[in-house]
Amino acid sequence: MRTRRDFIKICSLSLGATALTGGVINRLVGANVPETSSSTLRPLTGGRRVPTYCEVCFWKCAGWSHVLENGQIQKITGNMNDPQCKGRLCPRGTGGVGMFTDPDRLKTPLIRVTKNGEQTYRQASWNEALDFIAAKMKAIAEKHGPESMALFNHGSSGKYFTHLLNAFGSNNVAAPSFAQCRGPRDTGFELTFGESVSSPEVTDIRDTRCLVLIGSHIGENMHNGQVQEMSEAIDRGAVIITVDPRLSTAASKSKYWLPIKPSTDLALLLAWIHVLIYDGLYNKEYVEKYAEGFNELKEHVKNYTPEWAYGITTLKPELVRLTAREMANAAPSAIIHPGRHTSWYGDDVQRSRAIAILNALLGTWGNRGGIFFKEGIKIPDFPHPAYPKPSWSWQDTLNGRYPLAKEAVTNTIIEASIPGEGKEHIIKGWIVSGTNLIVSIPLKDQLMKAMQSLDLLVVVDTMPMEITGYADVVLPECTYLERYDDLRTTAHREPTIALRMPAVEPLYDTKPAWWISKQIGERLGLGSYYNYKDFREVLDWQLKQAGSSLKEMEQIGLKKFDRKTPVYILPGSDYKFKTESGKIQLYSHELEAAGFDPMPKLTLHPQPEEGFYRLIYGRAPMHTFSRTANNRNLVALMPENSVWINPQVAELWGLKKDQYIWLKNQSGVISNFSVKVRITERIRWDSVYIVHGFGHHHKPLTYAFGRGVNDTELISNVMVDPVMGGTGMRGNFVTFIKDKSKKEVKS
């Protein structure tokens, strides 16, 4: 069946860049770049190190690209002066050079055409591709208004396209990380303390005496600074408490592992709150001085005893009481970690609220070993005219839902892209930058309908991810090792500025996102918003406002600044939190006013039917989502995922170690590929576990295609958080199929 936008496999289409660029690449050390690849690789520097910061995850560790005299990038190392990495990079960071040398990279702009009745891509020059995009955007604006353009983004490049859309007259900009990952956590902590815990999280693990991880896999999510600090904390004798249905790496290093029944975390949190209050273990002085709503909270949790929670969580009451006492003994140098991927079951804001309330009862916020106050350097935007005010915005796509959403909700933007009778706010064009929506977004049917309805779909990426196969125009972005980018000014313990600059010129016919944004903007008549010729001008101007310069930063890579504010609450000070009342909100009037429970209540969630097991997914130290699945340096460390199955379950089904099976979910969806069985006591009998980011079905991803299972294709049941629109994806269950004819195994 032909559609408006057929999926097109990008294979040899993007390889023949010879017509657009000249020369031959020198063979790179350890990279195995094909000699047939065409480009001119001219080293900007010879035999020296070049400052950068990592793009493989949001931690953005500062480092150095080591460039040999012949222009080869030899390796990447950490910057010893960076407090976020302390000179040490994780496997992803050191393996980042594999993104640059990947032979499957996008190499030239591509435009969708119909040839002999079949949709395909043809190579295009940058001028042709950019002219096409600008013309389409103008047509959309003339017919529907500029607000009908939307952006989906992840990573550094998103800022440039956000600037483009804002200048064009649209603020319909969505980062999937809000609804799919951090949004419930940020909302829950903002409702309680008046601010979020930021990224990276401002957890003082370095000095903590007790660290509680509830659904947070430090050591596997590889959040570099936290991994290092947790290791140091363990060496100092800090108590680690890990709540997880699986014996994760962190759980294996913990004093207490609580193998909780999945979906019952809120019951445990409420029981802990009960114990702290009714056993008199909470930080009375801190709560009396800085919090309000304690009496209401005390009455609210009166019946949420550990005995009550036992029948829900399967955790013994004495263990709940013992771990609560460990937290109290360490307080205020204790942390109930807020986590990062917090979109689970649709009541995730309330679960994050419970975590925030526990931290408040222990007095962790603003105290050493708890949660510290971040401080950063404010860098002004390069001068440009004021953005035009849109006539409507992403808030209008909510249609009265999710009243406490502080950012655009990905799935409402997608929903607004599907035509419907009486719809007032319609999205007709997308720019997708650095995010593979096909494997990151739930509700796939909605996504496909939306893409078929668009007048324009532009994908900007370094790799031929699945999303590129649906684009009208594919724009090849150069990697972070080949470009200047915005300054890293992340607020943390110490204010810092880090520079990213190109180690070498871009391979093939690829370009940096700032250049792409500028070129489209000028074609749209928005040149006044891009009042510079080269991005170096922007960086130098910004750095001079901060008392530095581009010349200085190109030499040192990272610069520290003295703090101007205390890192903790000063003894005896009358600190005001950033809530409306200046107090910690144990009872949230804001939630109550919006029609929600002012304090967390337990929601019981569906459980698997007989023969099905809850699907749990997570991270691995050497991979970041699907972004690194084709990186040969990292594939060598972990080429595929496996499905963790409890030995009792494996025996019941007759499954063997390293056997390949298919997974089928509760809706009858069967995995595209088979997955290797890992039989282990480290997973509860009612659950299975797989690492996210594998099972790519796009053949141009040579090293990722067909390796393992893609968990997102098995996530068909999505539970939406009514507070902020988070898309909970942990309410899915799978069973096993073990022969190639996909006949079900009889248990």
C-alpha positions in Angstrom: 0.0 0.0 0.0 1.5 3.3 -1.1 1.4 6.2 1.4 2.2 9.9 1.3 5.6 9.1 2.9 6.9 5.6 2.3 9.8 4.3 4.4 13.0 4.5 2.3 16.1 2.6 3.2 19.2 4.8 3.0 22.0 2.6 1.9 24.2 3.3 -1.1 22.2 6.5 -1.7 24.4 8.4 0.8 27.7 6.9 0.0 28.6 8.4 -3.3 29.6 11.8 -2.2 32.5 12.1 -4.7 30.4 14.4 -6.9 30.0 16.8 -4.1 33.4 16.6 -2.4 36.8 15.7 -3.6 39.8 13.7 -2.4 40.4 10.5 -0.5 40.4 10.0 3.2 43.6 9.0 4.8 43.1 5.7 6.7 42.4 6.5 10.4 44.2 4.8 13.2 41.9 2.1 14.7 39.0 3.3 12.7 39.0 1.1 9.5 37.4 3.9 7.5 36.8 2.4 4.0 39.3 3.6 1.4 36.5 4.0 -1.0 34.9 6.7 1.2 35.4 10.1 -0.4 36.2 13.4 1.2 39.0 15.7 2.0 40.4 15.4 5.6 42.5 18.4 6.4 43.8 18.6 10.0 43.1 21.9 11.6 45.9 21.2 14.0 48.9 18.8 13.9 50.0 16.6 16.8 48.2 18.3 19.6 45.1 18.1 21.8 41.9 19.9 21.0 39.3 20.8 23.6 35.8 19.3 23.4 33.0 18.1 25.5 31.2 14.8 25.0 28.0 14.5 23.1 27.3 10.8 23.8 25.1 11.6 26.8 23.7 14.6 28.7 26.6 14.7 31.2 28.8 16.4 28.6 32.1 15.7 30.2 34.9 18.1 29.1 37.8 16.4 27.4 40.5 16.5 24.7 40.6 15.1 21.2 44.1 14.0 20.5 45.0 14.7 16.9 48.0 13.3 15.2 50.0 15.3 12.6 48.4 13.4 9.7 44.9 14.5 10.8 43.9 11.2 12.5 42.0 11.5 15.8 43.9 9.1 17.9 41.8 9.1 21.1 39.6 11.2 23.5 40.6 11.8 27.1 39.0 13.7 30.0 39.9 17.1 31.1 41.5 16.9 34.6 40.1 20.3 35.6 36.5 19.4 34.9 34.6 18.8 38.2 32.0 16.8 36.2 34.4 14.1 35.1 37.7 14.7 37.0 39.7 13.7 33.9 38.0 10.3 33.6 35.7 9.4 30.7 33.3 6.5 30.7 33.4 3.8 27.9 31.0 5.9 25.8 33.2 9.0 26.1 36.4 7.3 25.1 34.5 5.4 22.4 33.2 8.7 20.9 35.7 8.7 18.1 33.7 5.8 16.7 30.9 8.2 15.8 33.4 10.2 13.7 34.8 7.1 11.9 31.6 5.2 11.4 31.4 4.2 7.7 27.6 4.2 7.8 27.4 8.0 8.5 25.2 10.2 6.4 27.4 11.8 3.9 25.4 14.2 1.7 21.9 15.9 1.7 19.1 13.7 0.3 15.7 14.7 -1.1 12.7 12.3 -1.5 11.6 11.8 -5.1 9.4 9.4 -6.9 11.2 7.4 -9.6 9.4 4.8 -11.8 6.5 4.8 -9.4 8.7 4.2 -6.3 9.7 6.6 -3.6 13.5 7.0 -3.2 16.1 9.5 -2.3 18.5 11.3 -4.5 21.6 13.2 -3.7 21.3 16.9 -3.5 23.5 19.9 -3.1 23.2 21.9 0.1 21.8 24.8 -1.8 19.1 22.7 -3.4 18.1 21.0 -0.1 18.1 24.3 1.9 16.1 26.1 -0.8 13.6 23.2 -0.8 13.1 23.4 3.0 12.8 27.2 3.0 10.2 27.1 0.3 8.2 24.5 2.1 8.3 26.4 5.4 7.2 29.6 3.7 4.3 27.8 2.1 3.2 26.3 5.5 3.5 29.7 7.1 1.4 31.3 4.4 -1.4 28.7 4.6 -1.4 27.8 8.3 0.9 30.3 10.1 4.5 29.8 11.2 3.2 28.1 14.4 2.5 25.1 12.3 6.2 24.2 12.2 7.5 22.1 15.1 10.8 20.8 16.3 11.7 17.6 18.0 15.3 17.7 19.4 17.8 16.0 21.6 21.4 17.2 22.3 23.4 20.3 21.5 22.1 20.8 18.0 18.6 21.4 19.2 19.4 24.9 20.4 20.1 26.2 16.9 16.9 24.9 15.4 15.0 26.2 18.5 16.4 29.6 17.6 15.3 29.2 14.0 11.7 28.3 14.9 11.5 31.0 17.5 12.7 33.6 14.9 10.2 32.1 12.4 7.3 32.6 14.9 6.9 29.2 16.5 7.7 27.9 20.0 6.4 24.4 19.3 9.6 22.8 20.4 9.6 19.4 22.1 12.4 17.4 23.7 11.2 13.8 24.1 13.2 13.6 27.3 10.5 15.7 29.1 7.6 13.3 28.6 9.6 10.1 28.3 12.3 10.6 30.9 12.8 13.5 33.4 9.5 15.4 33.3 7.8 13.7 36.2 10.8 14.1 38.4 11.3 17.7 37.6 7.6 18.4 38.2 7.5 16.5 41.5 10.6 18.3 42.9 9.5 21.7 41.6 6.1 21.2 43.4 7.9 20.4 46.6 11.1 22.5 46.7 10.3 25.1 44.0 13.0 23.9 41.7 14.2 20.7 40.0 17.4 18.8 40.6 18.8 19.8 37.2 20.9 17.8 34.8 23.4 16.6 35.9 21.6 16.1 39.2 22.8 18.2 42.1 23.2 15.2 44.5 26.1 15.5 46.9 27.0 11.8 46.6 30.7 12.7 47.3 29.9 13.5 51.0 26.8 11.4 51.6 26.5 8.8 54.4 23.4 7.1 52.9 22.4 6.8 49.3 19.0 5.3 48.3 18.5 4.3 44.7 14.9 3.5 43.8 14.8 2.7 40.1 18.1 4.6 39.5 20.8 2.4 38.0 24.0 4.3 38.7 26.9 2.3 37.2 24.7 1.2 34.3 23.3 4.5 33.2 27.0 5.6 33.5 26.4 9.1 34.7 30.1 9.7 35.1 30.4 12.0 38.1 27.9 10.1 40.1 29.5 6.8 39.4 32.9 8.1 40.6 31.4 9.7 43.7 29.4 6.6 44.5 32.5 4.5 44.3 34.2 6.9 46.7 31.2 6.8 49.0 31.3 3.0 49.2 35.0 3.1 50.0 34.2 5.5 52.9 31.6 3.1 54.3 28.4 4.9 53.1 25.3 2.9 53.3 23.8 2.1 49.9 20.2 1.0 49.6 19.0 -0.1 46.2 15.3 -0.8 45.4 15.0 -2.7 42.2 13.3 -6.0 40.9 16.7 -6.8 39.5 20.1 -7.1 41.1 21.6 -4.3 39.2 25.3 -3.3 39.4 24.5 -0.8 42.0 22.4 -3.3 44.0 25.4 -5.7 44.0 27.5 -3.0 45.7 24.7 -2.1 48.2 24.3 -3.0 51.9 20.6 -3.5 51.3 19.0 -4.8 48.1 15.2 -4.5 48.2 13.8 -6.7 45.3 10.5 -4.9 45.1 7.5 -6.1 43.2 7.4 -3.9 40.1 4.9 -1.1 40.0 4.6 -0.9 43.9 7.4 1.7 44.5 4.9 4.3 45.8 3.7 1.9 48.6 7.3 1.5 49.8 7.9 5.3 49.7 4.7 5.9 51.7 5.7 3.3 54.3 9.1 4.9 54.7 7.4 8.3 55.2 5.2 6.7 57.8 8.2 5.2 59.7 10.1 8.5 59.7 7.2 10.4 61.1 5.6 7.9 63.6 8.9 6.6 64.9 10.1 10.2 65.4 13.1 9.7 63.0 12.5 12.8 60.8 14.6 15.9 61.0 12.3 17.9 63.3 14.3 21.1 63.4 14.6 21.3 59.6 11.0 20.4 59.0 9.7 22.9 61.5 11.9 25.7 60.1 11.6 25.1 56.3 8.5 23.0 55.6 4.7 23.4 55.7 2.0 20.9 55.6 3.5 18.4 58.1 0.4 17.8 60.1 -1.6 17.1 57.0 1.1 14.7 55.8 1.3 12.9 59.2 -2.5 12.2 59.1 -2.3 11.2 55.4 0.3 8.4 56.0 -1.2 7.2 59.3 -2.3 3.9 57.9 0.6 3.4 55.4 2.5 1.1 57.7 5.3 -1.3 56.6 2.8 -4.1 57.4 0.3 -2.5 54.9 3.1 -2.2 52.3 4.2 -5.8 52.8 1.2 -7.3 51.0 1.8 -4.9 48.1 5.6 -4.8 47.7 6.5 -8.2 49.0 9.2 -6.5 51.2 9.2 -7.6 54.8 8.2 -4.9 57.4 11.4 -5.2 59.4 13.4 -4.5 56.3 11.4 -1.4 55.6 11.9 -0.1 59.1 15.6 -1.0 59.2 16.3 0.9 56.0 14.3 3.9 57.1 16.4 4.0 60.3 19.6 3.8 58.2 18.4 7.0 56.3 17.6 8.8 59.5 20.9 7.9 61.2 22.8 9.4 58.3 20.5 12.5 57.8 20.9 15.2 56.7 23.9 13.6 54.8 21.5 11.2 53.0 20.0 11.2 49.5 16.9 9.5 48.1 18.1 9.8 44.6 15.5 11.5 42.3 16.4 9.2 39.3 16.3 10.3 35.7 14.1 8.0 33.6 11.0 8.5 35.7 8.1 7.9 33.3 6.8 4.5 34.5 3.2 3.9 35.4 1.3 7.2 34.8 1.3 8.3 38.4 5.0 9.3 38.2 4.7 12.9 39.4 3.2 11.6 42.6 6.0 9.0 43.0 8.6 11.7 42.5 6.7 13.9 45.0 7.1 11.1 47.5 10.8 10.9 46.9 11.0 14.7 47.3 9.0 14.5 50.6 11.4 11.9 51.9 14.3 14.1 51.2 12.5 17.0 52.9 11.8 14.9 56.1 15.5 14.0 56.2 16.6 17.6 55.7 18.8 16.7 52.7 18.1 19.8 50.5 20.8 22.4 51.1 22.9 20.2 53.4 26.3 18.5 52.9 25.9 15.0 51.7 22.4 15.7 50.5 21.4 18.0 47.7 23.6 21.1 47.2 22.8 24.4 45.6 24.0 24.7 42.0 25.8 27.7 40.5 26.7 28.4 37.0 27.9 31.2 34.7 25.3 33.1 32.9 26.3 33.6 29.3 24.1 36.2 27.3 22.7 35.3 24.0 24.4 36.8 21.0 22.5 40.0 20.1 19.4 39.5 17.9 16.0 41.1 17.5 13.2 40.1 19.8 11.3 36.9 18.7 7.9 37.5 17.2 5.0 36.4 19.5 3.3 33.3 18.2 -0.5 33.5 17.9 -0.7 30.0 19.5 1.8 27.7 21.1 2.5 24.1 22.4 0.3 24.9 25.4 -2.7 25.0 23.1 -2.0 21.5 21.9 -2.7 20.2 25.4 -6.4 21.0 25.0 -6.8 21.5 28.7 -4.8 18.5 29.7 -1.6 18.2 31.8 -2.0 21.6 33.5 1.4 21.5 35.2 3.4 20.7 32.1 6.3 23.2 32.0 7.6 22.0 28.6 6.0 20.8 25.4 4.7 17.3 25.6 6.0 15.2 22.6 2.9 13.2 22.0 0.5 16.2 22.0 2.7 17.8 19.3 2.4 14.5 17.4 -1.3 14.4 18.0 -1.7 18.0 16.7 0.0 16.8 13.5 -2.9 14.5 12.7 -5.8 16.3 10.8 -9.2 16.1 12.5 -12.5 17.9 12.2 -12.7 21.0 14.3 -9.0 21.0 15.1 -7.9 24.6 15.6 -4.2 24.2 16.1 -2.5 22.1 13.4 1.1 21.1 12.9 2.1 20.7 9.3 5.9 20.6 9.3 8.6 19.0 11.5 12.3 19.4 12.0 13.8 16.4 13.8 17.3 16.9 15.2 19.3 14.3 16.9 16.4 12.1 18.1 15.3 8.8 16.6 11.6 9.1 17.2 10.9 5.7 15.8 12.6 3.9 18.7 12.1 6.5 21.4 8.4 7.5 21.1 5.5 5.3 22.4 2.2 5.2 20.6 3.7 4.2 17.3 0.4 4.2 15.3 -0.1 7.8 16.3 3.4 8.7 15.2 3.0 7.0 11.8 -0.4 8.8 11.2 1.2 12.1 12.0 4.2 11.7 9.7 1.9 10.7 6.8 0.0 13.9 7.3 2.9 16.4 7.2 3.7 18.7 4.4 7.4 18.7 5.4 9.6 16.4 7.5 13.2 17.3 7.8 15.6 15.1 9.6 19.1 16.3 10.8 21.3 13.6 12.0 24.8 12.1 11.8 23.5 8.5 11.2 20.8 6.9 9.0 18.6 6.1 11.9 15.1 4.7 11.3 13.5 8.2 11.4 15.6 9.3 8.4 13.7 6.8 6.2 10.5 8.9 6.6 12.0 12.3 5.8 11.4 14.5 2.8 14.9 15.9 3.3 17.8 14.4 5.1 20.5 16.7 6.2 23.9 15.2 7.3 25.2 16.8 10.4 28.9 16.5 11.2 29.8 14.9 14.5 30.6 16.8 17.7 34.3 16.2 17.0 34.1 18.2 13.8 32.4 21.4 14.9 32.2 24.4 17.2 29.1 24.4 19.4 27.5 26.4 22.2 29.5 26.7 25.4 28.9 24.2 28.1 27.8 26.3 31.1 26.1 23.6 33.2 25.4 24.8 36.7 26.9 22.5 39.3 29.2 22.6 42.4 31.6 24.9 40.6 30.7 27.4 37.9 32.6 26.3 34.7 32.7 27.0 31.0 33.8 24.3 28.6 34.5 24.7 24.9 33.9 22.3 22.0 35.9 23.0 18.9 36.6 20.8 15.8 39.5 18.4 16.0 39.4 18.0 12.2 37.3 19.4 9.4 34.0 17.6 8.7 34.2 14.4 6.7 32.2 14.1 3.5 29.6 16.8 2.8 28.4 17.2 6.4 27.8 20.5 8.2 27.4 21.7 11.8 23.9 22.5 13.0 24.6 26.2 13.6 25.5 26.5 9.9 22.4 24.6 8.8 20.1 26.8 11.0 21.7 30.0 9.7 21.4 29.0 6.1 17.7 28.2 6.4 17.1 31.3 8.4 18.7 33.6 5.8 16.5 31.9 3.1 13.5 32.7 5.2 14.4 36.4 5.5 15.6 36.0 9.1 19.1 37.2 8.5 19.0 39.7 11.3 18.8 36.8 13.8 22.1 35.5 12.5 24.2 38.6 12.5 27.6 36.8 12.2 29.5 35.1 9.5 31.1 32.3 11.5 30.1 30.8 14.9 33.5 31.6 16.3 32.3 35.3 16.4 29.4 34.2 18.6 31.7 32.3 21.0 34.3 34.9 21.2 31.7 37.6 22.0 30.1 35.5 24.7 33.3 34.5 26.3 34.5 38.1 26.5 31.3 38.9 28.4 32.4 36.2 30.9 35.9 37.5 31.2 37.6 35.1 28.8 38.1 34.8 25.1 38.0 32.2 22.4 41.7 32.3 22.1 42.1 31.5 25.8 39.5 28.7 25.8 41.0 27.0 22.7 44.1 26.6 24.8 42.7 25.5 28.2 39.4 23.9 27.1 37.7 24.6 30.5 37.6 27.5 32.9 36.5 27.5 36.5 35.0 30.5 38.3 34.7 31.2 42.0 31.3 30.6 43.5 29.4 33.7 44.6 26.8 31.9 46.7 27.0 29.2 49.4 26.9 25.6 48.3 24.7 24.7 51.4 22.3 26.5 53.7 24.4 28.6 56.1 23.8 27.7 59.8 21.2 30.0 61.4 20.1 31.5 58.0 16.5 32.1 57.1 16.7 30.4 53.7 13.7 30.8 51.4 12.8 28.1 49.0 11.6 29.0 45.5 8.0 28.0 46.2 5.3 30.7 46.4 5.4 30.6 50.2 9.2 30.2 50.5 8.6 26.9 52.3 8.9 23.2 51.3 5.5 22.0 50.2 4.7 18.7 51.9 1.1 19.5 51.1 0.9 20.9 47.6 -1.8 23.6 47.2 -0.7 23.9 43.5 -1.7 20.3 42.9 -4.9 20.7 44.8 -5.8 23.8 42.8 -5.3 21.9 39.6 -7.6 19.1 40.8 -5.0 16.5 41.9 -4.2 14.9 45.2 -2.1 17.4 47.2 -0.1 14.4 48.7 0.8 11.1 47.1 -1.7 8.3 47.2 -1.1 4.7 46.1 -2.4 3.6 42.7 -2.6 -0.1 42.1 -1.4 -1.0 38.6 -2.3 -4.0 36.4 -0.3 -7.2 36.9 0.7 -9.7 34.2 -1.7 -12.5 33.3 -0.6 -16.1 33.7 2.3 -16.9 31.3 3.3 -13.2 30.9 6.1 -11.3 32.7 6.5 -7.5 33.3 8.9 -6.0 30.7 11.6 -4.0 32.5 14.2 -2.1 30.4 17.3 -0.2 31.3 20.8 1.0 30.3 24.3 -0.5 29.8 27.5 1.3 30.6 28.8 1.2 27.1 25.6 2.4 25.2 23.4 5.5 25.3 19.9 4.8 24.1 20.1 3.8 20.4 22.6 6.5 19.7 25.6 4.3 20.1 24.3 1.0 18.8 26.2 1.3 15.5 29.5 2.6 17.1 32.0 -0.1 16.4 34.1 0.8 19.4 31.1 0.2 21.7 29.6 -2.6 19.8 32.8 -4.5 20.4 32.0 -4.2 24.2 28.3 -5.1 23.9 27.1 -6.2 20.4 23.6 -7.2 21.4 21.2 -7.2 24.4 19.9 -10.3 26.1 16.7 -11.1 28.0 17.2 -11.7 31.7 15.0 -14.6 32.9 14.7 -16.1 36.4 15.9 -19.8 36.5 12.5 -21.0 37.8 10.8 -19.4 34.8 13.4 -20.7 32.4 12.8 -24.2 33.7 9.1 -23.8 33.4 9.3 -22.9 29.8 12.2 -25.2 28.9 14.5 -22.3 28.0 18.3 -22.8 27.9 21.2 -20.4 28.4 22.1 -18.5 25.2 19.1 -19.8 23.4 17.5 -17.3 21.0 13.8 -16.6 21.4 11.2 -14.0 20.3 9.1 -11.9 22.7 5.4 -11.3 22.4 3.6 -8.6 24.4 0.1 -8.5 25.8 -1.3 -7.0 22.6 0.1 -9.7 20.4 3.1 -7.6 19.1 6.0 -9.9 18.4 9.6 -8.7 18.4 11.1 -8.2 14.9 14.2 -10.1 15.9 15.1 -12.8 18.3 17.1 -12.2 21.6 19.5 -14.3 23.5 18.3 -15.8 26.8 20.3 -15.0 30.0 19.2 -17.2 32.9 20.0 -15.5 36.2 18.9 -15.3 39.8 19.4 -11.5 39.5 15.8 -10.9 38.3 12.5 -11.6 40.0 10.4 -14.4 38.7 7.5 -12.1 37.7 9.7 -9.9 35.4 12.2 -10.0 32.5 14.8 -7.4 31.7 16.4 -6.1 28.5 18.8 -3.3 27.7 17.3 -0.5 25.7 18.6 0.7 22.3 19.0 -2.6 20.3 17.0 -4.4 17.6 17.4 -1.8 14.8 15.6 -2.8 11.7 17.3 -0.3 9.3 19.9 -2.2 7.3 22.1 0.9 6.6 23.1 0.6 10.3 25.6 -2.1 9.5 26.7 -2.9 13.0 23.3 -2.4 14.7 20.9 -4.1 12.3 19.2 -7.1 13.7 21.2 -7.3 16.9 18.9 -8.1 19.8 15.4 -6.8 20.6 14.0 -3.3 20.4 12.0 -2.9 23.7 10.0 0.1 22.4 8.3 -2.1 19.7 6.9 -4.1 22.6 5.6 -1.1 24.4 2.0 -0.7 23.2 0.4 0.1 26.5 1.2 3.7 27.5 0.0 5.2 30.8 -0.1 9.0 30.7 0.5 11.1 33.8 -2.4 13.5 34.0 -0.3 16.1 35.9 2.3 16.8 33.1 1.7 14.3 30.3 4.6 11.9 31.0 4.2 8.7 29.0 4.6 5.7 31.3 6.0 2.7 29.5 6.4 0.0 32.2 2.9 -1.4 32.1 3.8 -4.0 29.4 4.1 -7.7 29.7 5.8 -10.3 27.5 5.7 -14.0 26.9 8.1 -16.3 25.0 8.2 -17.8 21.5 11.1 -20.1 20.7 11.0 -21.5 17.2 11.4 -19.7 13.9 7.8 -20.5 12.8 6.9 -18.4 15.9 4.7 -21.0 17.4 4.0 -20.3 21.0 5.7 -22.4 23.6 3.4 -24.5 25.8 4.2 -24.0 29.4 
